[in-house]
Amino acid sequence: MVTPKIKTWTVIETVPEDVTKDQFLKAVDIWCNNPRSVNHRVHSSLTLLTAKLKDGSSLDTFVSNAVSCKTDISNFSTDEFHRLLMDLGCGALCSDKCLPIDLTLKKLLPKSSKHFGVSYEISIIDQEAGWGLFVGLPLSQGVSLLPKFPYRLRYDNAKINLELLFDQAISDPSVMWLRSHLLPQLRKWASSHRVHDTAFEKSDTVLPFKSHGLISTEKYAEVYQNLKAKYGQQMVKMWPECTDPTKFVYEDVAIASYILLLWGEEKPISYVELGCGNGLLVHILNSEGHKGVGIDLRSRKIWKMYPETTKLEVCSITPSDSSLFPEADWLIGNHSDELTPWLPVIAARSSQTCKYFLLPCCPYDFDGLKYRRKNSHLSQYADFLMYIKLISEKCGFKTDIDRMRIPSTKRICLVGRDRTYEPDAWMFINASINQMIEDGCRKKAENEENKSNKASNQDNEWVADYKPRDAIEKVRNCTQLEQTLVQEIVMLTVKHLLVKRRLQSHPKYPNKIWNAGGVAAIGDVIALIGTEKLKKLKSECGGLQTLLKNHHQVFLVEKGKVQLRTPILQSDVCNSSKIKIKSKPCWYFENHPDGCLLDEADCAFKHV
């Protein structure tokens, strides 16, 4: 079948990748459905209209429906819209009724409404011929999120071509972006055996691919922008924790935006967040008019900086009759770790109207031990999510599962709102929950003993062997080790590396020879350390690799191997915030047999 020729296209860039046409088309489909994965100016994409273009009448219908959509396209009339598609060759495509073409009109929302306007794009996909054409429509106001010109992605004998119309300027910045960002990502998607969202394994199709199925994406973009401006920058500036504020602050802003839309217009909502961590989510929700409290095993530095309206409590939650919240409308679990499988149970037993929102992260079972995968065909993450969903359903919740837009790989949330049973069936549901808890605990004998002792247990704990984490978190980053032990291990490693002489010089000092040493596997270095030292190392920091990485001035640790790092030039770290120039002594100057390879004027560290 000969495809009718549309316009004159010029190949601007070719990616030589050995892929099939089906793989290419799946990659193009990802780009169509998820432009924000590459175009980081885009917050979200909404599909307004789809159609199959088979003849002239179907083209006219698409144009008529597109213009009638409630959009802010700059005074686009039906004739202008029709002329645009005809100029792109759609009229020629319509000449063959046996050749269906997919047309889609999308609305793209910007991350920053201050800099960009809401944009509209038409995609034209020819599955048979193997190409996808994309054209952004002119805006009534604001800067477009899209290239100003049409471009085409075409499959050609296992290669991916980027094509532009002949009269377009190749030097346009958008062309450079298509070359440097879009094409490499298409290549990655097309060449992968898992041609779908890389957040999940290939068999994790049980999880939702699209985001925000339970809320309005358009409203979310608006709420998120408002909360980001209201709380984001202020919290980043005042953040006292050692964690990265640019991730944790904006992630909590995104979660708060989602929950507020989930709750709707009803105010105030009474809620409890179990495992509230830094408490920012509670701070935002309470500041927006709701009444809730956050509970965690330990306080954080930032807690003291919140106003009195942000209610936070230090408390250890042990699943029992004393850990119920009958006054709460909602329970929230945001990376609640050991409490994750318990949260639907606590919500179900708190009251018949209590709902929950749960964003799981680390997998745990009812006994507080790490979750063991039950379905080997799924990744551990997907299998754990399905396990939590099963728990929720056994607790009598109609369970929704959704995918959030947050800067985390663990972004699937579960929501339990409506019940699947009548109130008089609660005793049956509760008995089923008891059996489920018993099945989820590994120490069966202790559970049986717990059953017989429940009458004398004031709190009536639901499981005998549940152990919450310690209130004081043990530091496992080598900072608590004896410095004599640390220095001994460092010198032992250096000595082992220097045995294999590898002489090198620096371009600035061609006559100065320096022993850079060899490359050793971490396992080989471990073999040199005595049993007693190794026990101390493992108990305090978890392993040798952590210790060596902490000494980044001395060692380069990659892929399970270690070598000496070349002394760092002062000019190489002028713009780096991680290394403060001349703030610490040069380790090589004091300890290396050949001293430092660099002169003091060039070395980033002090020669004293």
Secondary structure, DSSP 8 states (H G I E B T S, - for coil): ------S-EEEEEEEE----HHHHHHHHHHHHH-GGGT-TTEEEEEEEEEEEE-SHHHHHHHHHHHHHS---BTT--HHHHHHHHHHTTHHHHTT-TT--EEEEEEEEEES-TTT---EEEEEEEETTTTEEEEEE--BSSS--SS-SS-EEEEEETTEEEEEEETTS-TTSHHHHHIIIIIHHHHHHHHHSSS-S-TTS-TT-TTS-SSS-SSS-HHHHHHHHHHHIIIIIHHHHHH--SSS-HHHHHHHHHHHHHHHHHHHTT----EEEEES-TT-HHHHHHHHTT-EEEEEESS--GGGGGS-TTSEEEE----SBGGG--TT-SEEEEES-GGGTTTHHHHHHHH-TT-EEEEE--S-B-TTSSB---S-TTS-HHHHHHHHHHHHHHHTTEEEEEEE--SSSS--EEEEEEEESS-GGGHHHHHHHHHHHHHHT-S-HHHHHHHHHHGGG-TT-BS-SS-----SS----SSTTS-HHHHHHHHHHHHHHHHTS--EEEETTEEEEEEE----EEHHHHHHHS-HHHHHHHHHHTS-HHHHHHH-TTTEEEETTEEEE----BGGGSTT-SSS-TTSSB-HHHHHSTT--SS-TTTBSSB--
